[in-house]
């Protein structure tokens, strides 16, 4: 009966090992797709928190390398391994996009004081007036 326990334990360990390998391969495939999706001109953020713009991408013997440009007035360019790019900077994507007509047609939002005034006015106006019973003479 002792051999049965060893079979169960070894089987359980084999299943866990296979599950870990499948998950790791899936993550590697996903990160490879993300790394290949970067192109020149993308505004990105690195894993250490540096925001920059990709100026050039080229291959080396160790993998892909990009030239990253940082700074507004004094632009600095440095080479960075593509594996250290965390992703595309979504804040700059939203800020750089031109405004569409749909956003221009929306009415301007009220300020907080105007919202408070509007909120207090309907309450006063919408109160139903209680009918006073007629007095009999």
N, C-alpha and C positions, 0 to 999 in steps of 0.2 A: 504494500500500500504506500510505502514511502516514495517509491519511484513515481507514482501518480502525481504527487505534489510537485516534484521536480519538473515533470512534463508541463504542468499547468504554469508554473513560474517561468520556465524557459519560453513557453508559447506566449505568455503575456509580455515578456520582455521583447520578444521578436516583433510582436504587433506594435508595441510602442516605438521601437526603433524604426520600423517601416513608416509609421505615421510621421515621425520626426523628419525623415528623409523626404517624404512627399511634400510636407509643409515647407521645408527649406528650399527645395527645388522650385516650388511655386513662388516663393518670395524672391529668389534669385531671378527668375524669369520676369517678374513684375518690375524689379528694380532695373533690369537691363532694358526693358521697354521704356521706362521713364527716362533713363539716361540717354537713350537714342532719340527721344522726342525733343531734347533741347536743340535749339538752333541759334544761329548768329542773330543777335538783336534782342534775345529774350532777357528780361530783367529777372534775376534769380537771387536766392538767398542761400548762403552756405550753412553748413552744420554749426559753425562757430558764430553765426549771426552777422556776417558781412553781406551787405546788399550791393549788387553790381549788375553790370550789363555784359553779356557775352560778346566779345569782339571777334574771336577767331576760335575754331575748333580743329584740332589735328590729332593724328594717331602717333603714338610712340610704341616702343617695345613693351612698355608696362601697361598700356591702355590709352584711353582717350584723355587728352589734356585740352583745357580751354584757356584763352587769354581773357581775364576778367578785368573790366574797367570799373573803378570806383571813384567816388568823389564828384562834386558838382563843378567847382571852379578849377581846382587843381586836380586834374584827372590823373589817376595812377593806374597803371596796367601791371598785372602780375599773372603768372601761370599757375593754374590750379588743376589738380586731378579731378576729372568729372565725377568721381565717386564721392567727393566731398560737397557736392551741391545737393542741398536738401530739397529744393523744388523751385518752381516759378513763383515769383513774388506776386501774389494776387492783388495786393493793395495798389500796385502800380498799374496792373491791367485795368482795374476799374477807373483809376484816375486819368489814364491816358486815352480812354475811349471817348470819342466825340458824343455829345449829347444828342439824343434822338428827338424827333418831333413829339413822341408820346410823352416825354417828360416835360416838354415845353408847354403842352396843352393843359397840364394839371394846374389847378389853381394853387396859389401860394398858401402855405399853411399859416394859420393864425398864431399869433404869439401867445404865450402862456396867459398873459393878462386878458387878452381877448377871449381865450378859451374859458377862463374863469368867469368873465362877465356873461358869456353866452350860457354857461352852465347855471349861473344863478338866476338869470332872467326867466327862463322857461319855468323854473320851479314856482316863481311868484305868479306868473301869468296862467299857468295851467291848473292852479288850485281851484277846484270847483267851488263856486259860491254856494254856501249853504242856504237853502230856502228857509226863511223864517216863517213860522206858522202865523197865519192871519189871526189877529186878535178880534174877538167878537165883542161887539158893543151892546 
